[in-house]
């Protein structure tokens, strides 16, 4: 879903999956090779790459999450025409 905030658009997506303990791991969330679950296909590149791409267009990304309840990821695209 999306919402407008002034001249910015915020895209957000939520799930009801495993969630993450952001108080414990929040500072590592968008770092390269950081993995928070023991799924065999997880490599720890996805969030790092997304953050790099979003920052390259002057946007920002952040998350809210609760263990065993899911996560919501937000991407803000700034300076868009009103």
N, C-alpha and C positions, 0 to 999 in steps of 0.2 A: 504494500500500500504506500501511498505518498501523502504528504501534507505540505503546505506552504508555510514558511516562516519569514515574513518580509520578502526580501529578494532571493531567498534560498528555497530550495525544495529538499525535503527530507524523505528519503526512501527508507522503509523499514520492513523487515521480515522477521517473523517469529515462528518458533517451533515449540513443541511440547516434549522435547527429547531429554537427554541426560543432564543438560545444564552444566554449568561450571561454577566453581567457587572463586568468584572474582576478588573477594577479599584476600584470598591466598595467592591466586595466580594472575590477577588483573594486570599487573605490570609486565607480564610475559605474553599476554594474549596475542599481540600482533608481531611477535619476534619470530625470526626464522628458526625452523626445526623444533618449535614448541608444540608438544602434544599433551592433551589433557585427559585422554581416554585410551584404553588399550585395544582399540579396534585395529585389526591387522593391516588395513589399507590406508590408515592415516599416516601421512608423511610430515606434516607440519609446515607446509608451504602455502596453503590456500589463503589464510588470513593475512600472512605477510605480503603476498603478491597483491591481494586486493587493496591493502592499505597503501602500498607503493603506488598503485595505479590511481587511487582516489586522491592521494596527496599531489600527484603530478598535475592534476587539474584543479588544484587549490581547494579540494574538498576535505572532509574529515569523516572518520568512521569511529564508532564506539559501540559498546554492547552493554546490555543488562542481562543478568542471568541468575537463576537459582538452581542449585543442585537438585536433581530429580524432578524439576518442574519445567525446564526449558530455557531458551535464550531468545532475546530480541536483539537484532543487529540494526544499527542506524547508519545511514550514509547521507551526509549533507553536501549538496551541490550548491555552491555560493555564487553570487553575482549573476543570477539569471534575470532576464528581462521580466518585469512585472506583468 
